[in-house]
Amino acid sequence: MQIILGANGIIGEELASELRVNYTDKIKLVGRNPKKVNTDDLLFQGDLLKPEDVNNALKHCEIAYLTVGLPYNSAVWLRDWPKIMHNVIAGCKANNCKLVYFDNTYAYPQGSKIQKENTPLKSEGKKGKAKKIAAQLLLLAIKEKKIDAVICRAPEFYGPGKTKGITNTLIFKKLKITKKPKLFLKDNVLRTLIYAPDASKAMALIGNTPDAFGQTWHLPCDDYRLTYKEILEEISKQLGRTIQYDILNSVTLKIASFFNNDIKETQELLPRYKIDNLFYSSKFKKKFPDFNITTYQQGIKNILEDYQIK
């Protein structure tokens, strides 16, 4: 039995599909209101903040994937991420279950240096600190051999369906409702984005590769990074019309943060949008050379079709 803790976001749903197609027909989905992805999925209603729920969910499971998403609120992240990680580690230990943790890059320094698996966790933002605490709890559990676990880390993702992320929100979802896309700060710095279905497929592959455990892995991204200007140019090319867009400067975003809570919660990430974001996944590509990585051009095409943008 393989189990997904926090299963109904885009990553969890894509993961459930991938596991069913290529790895197992015994899948359990856990959440406060879980919904089936495959017709034969087992559902477990539970709260990851409750140790007994986590422990009961993990019974008779061999591999657990932690893909839960929390409300985009710094106070909630600082309060809940350490609790969730503590509960999951304890539950996996009690049930002799492996753990695959889906993490982001919030804990990395907000600089332009290349991000690799050994990049130190030094973010000063509140969300970054929350993710740093969670990651360090798991790294310690791995070091002390309490559980067999692996960290799968991804940069901002973009993709079809219910994919969330700044790129989807400010570009594709704006186009879907025929509004002008918005960009943060600059359009001429390189972005590393991961196509959401690729992240889930790669995580399933790592989770079912025994010698991948005990490590941190960067999930695979297209090496031919684009700037947001180039992304908009590619969208224009595919649609056959020029897409105009606005660039929001720091003053505009600061003022907007007083009236829009989502922008307020994004403030700590803004330094990343002034500089190149260079997330490297060469370790994964060397280990799994046959993995098919979606190009930005194909990813953009898939989203435009899925969102019915013309």
C-alpha positions in Angstrom: 0.0 0.0 0.0 1.3 3.5 -0.9 -0.3 6.5 0.8 -0.5 10.2 -0.1 -0.8 12.5 2.9 -2.6 15.6 1.6 -3.8 14.1 -1.6 -6.1 16.6 -3.3 -3.8 19.3 -4.6 -2.5 19.2 -8.1 0.7 17.4 -7.0 -1.2 14.8 -5.0 -3.7 14.1 -7.7 -1.0 13.8 -10.4 0.9 11.5 -8.1 -2.1 9.3 -7.5 -2.6 8.9 -11.2 1.1 8.1 -11.8 1.3 5.5 -9.0 -1.8 3.8 -10.3 -0.5 3.6 -13.9 3.0 2.5 -13.2 3.6 1.2 -9.7 0.6 -0.1 -7.6 -3.1 -0.6 -7.5 -3.2 -0.2 -3.7 -3.3 3.6 -3.0 -4.7 5.4 0.0 -5.5 9.1 -0.1 -5.6 11.1 3.2 -7.1 14.5 3.8 -9.8 16.3 5.7 -12.1 15.7 2.8 -10.3 13.3 0.5 -11.7 12.6 -3.0 -10.8 9.6 -5.2 -8.5 10.2 -8.2 -8.6 6.5 -9.3 -11.8 4.5 -9.0 -10.2 2.0 -6.6 -8.4 4.4 -4.3 -9.0 4.0 -0.6 -10.0 7.2 1.3 -9.0 8.1 4.9 -10.4 11.2 6.4 -7.9 12.6 8.9 -6.1 15.6 10.2 -2.3 15.6 9.9 -2.1 17.8 12.9 -3.5 15.0 15.0 -0.9 12.3 15.8 -3.5 9.5 16.2 -5.0 10.3 12.7 -1.5 10.1 11.1 -0.6 6.9 12.9 -3.9 5.2 12.0 -3.7 6.4 8.3 -0.2 4.9 8.0 -1.1 1.4 9.2 -0.1 -1.3 6.7 1.5 1.2 4.3 4.9 0.8 2.8 5.6 4.2 1.2 4.1 7.5 2.3 4.2 10.7 0.2 3.8 14.0 2.1 2.3 16.5 -0.4 0.0 18.5 1.9 -0.5 22.2 1.2 -1.2 24.7 4.0 -3.1 28.0 3.7 -0.7 30.6 2.3 -0.2 32.3 5.7 3.2 32.7 7.4 1.7 32.3 10.9 0.0 29.0 9.9 3.2 27.7 8.3 5.3 28.5 11.4 2.7 26.9 13.7 1.8 23.8 11.7 4.7 22.6 9.5 6.8 21.4 12.5 3.8 19.7 14.0 2.9 17.9 10.8 6.5 16.8 10.2 6.8 15.5 13.8 3.6 13.6 13.5 4.5 12.1 10.1 8.0 11.0 11.2 6.5 9.4 14.4 3.8 7.6 12.4 6.3 6.3 9.8 8.6 5.1 12.5 5.8 3.3 14.3 4.5 1.6 11.1 7.9 0.9 9.5 6.8 3.1 6.5 9.1 4.9 4.1 8.6 8.7 3.6 8.8 10.8 0.5 8.6 14.5 1.3 7.7 17.0 -1.3 9.4 20.3 -0.4 9.9 23.7 -2.1 12.8 26.1 -2.2 11.5 28.6 0.3 14.2 27.7 2.8 17.0 28.5 0.3 18.8 31.8 0.4 17.2 34.5 -1.9 20.3 35.0 -4.1 21.3 34.3 -7.7 23.7 31.5 -6.9 23.0 28.1 -8.4 20.7 26.0 -6.2 21.8 22.4 -5.7 20.9 19.7 -3.2 23.6 20.8 -0.8 22.5 24.5 -0.9 22.3 25.6 2.8 18.8 26.3 4.3 19.3 30.0 5.3 16.1 31.8 4.3 15.1 34.6 6.7 11.5 34.8 5.6 8.8 33.4 7.9 7.7 30.8 5.4 11.3 29.9 4.6 12.0 29.4 8.3 8.9 27.1 8.6 10.1 25.0 5.8 13.6 25.0 7.1 12.4 23.6 10.5 10.4 20.9 8.8 13.3 19.9 6.5 15.8 19.8 9.4 13.5 17.6 11.5 13.4 15.1 8.7 17.1 15.3 7.9 17.8 14.6 11.6 15.4 11.6 11.5 17.2 10.3 8.4 20.7 10.8 10.0 19.6 9.0 13.2 18.0 6.2 11.1 14.6 6.7 12.7 13.0 6.3 9.3 13.9 5.6 5.7 13.0 8.9 3.9 13.9 11.1 1.0 13.3 14.8 0.3 12.1 15.8 -3.2 12.5 19.5 -3.7 11.0 21.6 -6.5 11.0 25.3 -7.5 7.8 27.1 -8.4 5.6 24.9 -10.5 3.4 25.8 -13.4 0.9 23.6 -15.3 -2.7 22.8 -16.3 -5.8 22.2 -14.1 -5.8 23.4 -10.6 -2.0 24.2 -10.5 -1.2 27.0 -8.2 1.8 29.3 -8.3 2.7 32.9 -9.1 3.3 32.2 -12.8 -0.1 30.4 -13.2 -1.9 33.1 -11.2 -0.3 36.2 -12.8 -0.1 35.0 -16.4 -2.2 32.0 -17.4 -5.2 32.6 -15.2 -5.3 36.3 -16.2 -5.3 35.2 -19.9 -8.1 32.7 -19.1 -10.4 35.5 -18.0 -9.1 37.8 -20.9 -7.2 40.1 -18.6 -3.7 41.5 -19.0 -0.9 39.4 -17.4 1.0 40.9 -14.5 4.7 40.3 -13.6 6.6 41.0 -10.4 9.5 43.5 -10.6 11.3 42.4 -13.8 10.7 40.5 -17.0 14.4 40.0 -18.0 15.7 37.6 -15.3 15.8 33.8 -15.8 13.1 31.7 -14.1 13.4 28.0 -13.3 9.9 26.5 -13.3 8.8 22.9 -13.0 5.9 21.4 -14.9 3.6 20.1 -12.2 2.9 16.7 -13.7 6.7 16.2 -14.1 7.2 16.8 -10.4 4.6 14.2 -9.5 6.0 11.6 -11.9 9.6 12.2 -10.7 8.5 11.9 -7.1 6.8 8.5 -7.8 9.9 7.3 -9.6 12.1 8.3 -6.6 9.7 6.8 -4.1 9.9 3.5 -5.9 13.6 3.4 -6.3 15.1 1.9 -3.1 18.6 3.3 -3.4 17.3 6.9 -3.8 16.4 7.1 -0.1 18.4 8.8 2.5 19.1 11.8 0.2 17.7 15.0 -1.1 16.8 15.2 -4.8 16.0 18.2 -6.9 13.1 17.3 -9.2 13.7 17.7 -12.9 13.3 21.0 -14.8 13.9 22.0 -18.4 17.5 23.4 -18.5 16.6 25.9 -21.2 15.3 28.5 -18.8 13.3 31.5 -20.0 12.7 35.0 -18.7 9.1 36.1 -18.2 9.6 38.2 -21.3 10.5 35.1 -23.3 7.6 33.2 -21.7 5.2 35.9 -22.9 6.8 35.9 -26.3 6.3 32.1 -26.6 2.6 32.5 -25.5 2.2 35.2 -28.2 3.8 33.0 -30.8 1.5 30.1 -30.0 -1.6 32.2 -29.9 -0.7 34.1 -33.0 -1.2 37.5 -31.4 0.9 39.8 -29.2 0.2 39.6 -25.5 0.7 42.8 -23.7 1.5 42.7 -20.0 2.3 45.0 -17.0 5.3 44.9 -14.7 4.4 45.6 -11.1 7.2 47.6 -9.3 8.1 47.3 -5.6 6.2 50.5 -4.6 3.0 49.2 -6.3 3.3 45.8 -4.7 3.9 47.4 -1.3 0.8 49.5 -1.5 -1.2 46.6 -2.8 -0.1 44.5 0.2 -2.2 46.7 2.5 -5.3 45.7 0.6 -4.6 42.2 -0.7 -3.6 39.5 1.7 -2.2 37.2 -1.0 0.2 40.0 -2.1 1.1 40.7 1.5 1.9 37.0 2.0 4.1 37.1 -1.1 6.3 40.0 0.1 9.0 37.8 1.5 9.5 36.1 -1.9 9.8 39.3 -4.0 13.6 39.4 -3.8 13.6 36.2 -5.9 11.9 38.1 -8.8 14.7 40.6 -9.1 17.4 38.1 -9.9 18.0 34.9 -12.0 16.6 31.8 -10.3 19.0 28.9 -11.1 17.6 25.6 -9.7 19.7 22.7 -11.0 18.5 19.1 -11.2 21.5 17.4 -12.8 21.6 14.8 -10.1 18.2 13.5 -11.0 19.0 13.6 -14.7 22.1 11.6 -14.2 20.3 9.0 -12.1 17.3 8.8 -14.4 18.5 9.6 -17.9 15.3 8.3 -19.6 12.9 10.5 -17.7 11.0 12.7 -20.2 11.1 16.4 -19.1 8.4 18.7 -20.5 9.9 21.6 -22.3 8.6 25.1 -21.5 7.3 25.3 -25.0 5.3 22.1 -24.6 4.2 23.0 -21.1 2.9 26.4 -22.3 1.0 24.7 -25.1 -0.6 22.2 -22.7 -1.8 25.0 -20.4 -3.2 27.1 -23.2 -5.2 24.2 -24.4 -6.3 23.1 -21.0 -7.4 26.7 -20.1 -8.9 27.1 -23.6 -7.0 30.3 -24.2 -7.2 31.5 -27.8 
